[in-house]
Amino acid sequence: MTGKKKVLIADGNPLNTQALVSILHPEHECIIARTGAEALETSRKILPDIILLEMLMPDMDGYEVLTALKRTKSTKQLPVICITGISDDYNEERGLALGAADYIRRTSSAAIIKLRVRRQLLLISALQAAEKASRAKSEFLVKMSHEIRTPMNSVMGVTNIMLQKGRLPPETEEAFLQIRAASDMLLSLVNNVLDLSKIEAGKPEIASKEYDTAGMIAGTVRLNLAHIGKKNINFTLDIDENLPVALIGDEIRIKQILNNLLSNAFKYTDRGEVKLLIKTDPPVSLEVLEKDRQDFQGLPCGAKITFEISDTGHGLSPEQVNGLFTEYTRFNEGNRHHIEGTGLGLSIVRRLVTAMGGEISVESIRGKGSTFRVEIPQKIKNQHLLGRETADALEDFCFPESTKYFEYEPMPHGRVLVVDDLESNLQVARGLLEPYEITVETVSSGEEAVSRIKNGEIFDIIFMDYMMPDMSGAQAAKILRDRGYTKPIVALTANVVAADLQNFDGFVSKPIDINVLNSCLVKFICEKSEIPNRVSSIFPGNSQAVTDSFYRDAKRIFGLLDSFMKKDNLSEREIEIFTINVHGLKSALANVGEARLSQDAAWLEQAGRDADLKIIRGEAPEFLINIHNLIKNHKEETPDEDIILSQDETAFLHENALQAADACIVYDDDTAYKILDKLKPRAWPFQIKKIIDKINEHLLHGDYEKAAEAAMQLKQSSA
């Protein structure tokens, strides 16, 4: 360790703090907090390296302080050592259960206290070093991925363009098909390496989206039919008719698991049979679905889906089975040089199955074949089951034919913008989009894309390269979303590890997969029908109470922002308050149908986040004039003084007021605002409305203590 570490000592007894300071100083910098409230505030402000927390203090005990620290986002990772004169095991267990890193009794010697603190700080340093190494590894993989995928995008893109044109001489077509097959193999290797890295980092991304069961099966089977090649293999399906029609989970990861296992089955089987069985275990029946049933692993209305992949291939010895799921495992290397692969697949499969709460097992006999069994919990969308007819059709491979080149559906009404900093990538994109007869616009930077949208242009889809110099695709997408742009934005990304797709409607991995590209075009482009004000059409039924509460909020925020604009200079804290308030106005304006003003608020919010005073000074005055005119033209409904609360309404108010007070005490404004959002739309007596407004006003100014006091006043008014 280098440099002094900050140690926060929270103890109301001066003798205790003096004793601890004498032990830890001068090796560490010691900061004193005399009360629980002071400890919370100091922790939030300075973020100490470690906290020594006395469990007995006058205003709030150490357990309350520890709970608040672990509930607050900015402080929940801080290591806390409980220190107390209480010697029973119950209190030690209680402290550790609440998240304390260690528990020291005051009877411990000075040497033990010093060593315990030093050990925790060493652990923190080791963790930080490990995280730094992990980040370096991820950054290398991101760069490697981008560097490999960028030229591959051109190779695969041009190959697909030539193949989709058709009318090629047979030997030329065969050459292009070999190029595509080799490119697919290289891309699979890159994906496996990156997937393993992400999983090793403990960050496998598991989605929870609705998908069509039959479609998932059909897509998996189609992809794996090509693995049979010229082998004398009978591929059979056994599909349970009791499978739900629609499931909720990660369809892509399930396909990845099945593709790995099926490709291995075909790879290590020269002749005989490969079989895919899919069933519910236990079977789901309508009678079960209609009853109140226990959640499966915490999933509402869930079922365990079982996949079995069996083959009559080489099989494995017991020793090989035991080492099957370790990294880089390949068997029979000596006489199987013609078999492609890296041995990464099964390790990835096991970790993905585990990440989804499932299990995987294998039975194998050397020379006779293997059976892999995977059980994965999934949520059930509704009561509809696949049925015998659909199951039979799937088993007979009666699903839409998979052709070498799908039919392109012309979309002459469509208009898309492709954003990429490389001209070769733009050329590939134009070529792949040409068969659709779409109007294609291209720009070479995120700044140009933002400028086109600011000038009023609208596209059915923006295909945005994720990694670009100056302004990245992620930054450009965020700016557009903050400004209120609601049309689809699809990421073009070679960066499959670190891509943050929060502001995107989907992604197409580079090199561009024409099937995924086609799916995006079909999904997002339809007959053009311009809607002048999309936001107001989403919220056509705002109640008078919601509308009135918006205008009351708008009045308060207007007064605050107007006072800021009259100042010559704004402090860092005032810019932060400005940003928080225009952020609140952005959503509120959208909720009452003011789409244009909502976009303006989003633009000012971004300026606040960037601390761009030039934009704030230039655009905020006009925005405030528009807000003022909006307020002036509104006639607020007269509050009803005769409202009498029911017992349920009183209980609702009491519970939420208490939660709001707790949130304010620990500076959790996100939770506090969510609670206010639940309270505001309801009809309350005028005095209660005033208290709710007061809580909101204190939060807007960052005065958490007064907000907590007002919340307690609200709780008392509901008593």
Order of alpha helices (4+ residues) and beta strands (2+ residues): beta-alpha-beta-alpha-beta-alpha-beta-alpha-beta-alpha-alpha-beta-alpha-beta-beta-alpha-beta-alpha-beta-alpha-alpha-beta-beta-alpha-beta-alpha-beta-alpha-beta-alpha-beta-beta-alpha-alpha-alpha-alpha-alpha-alpha-alpha-alpha-alpha-alpha
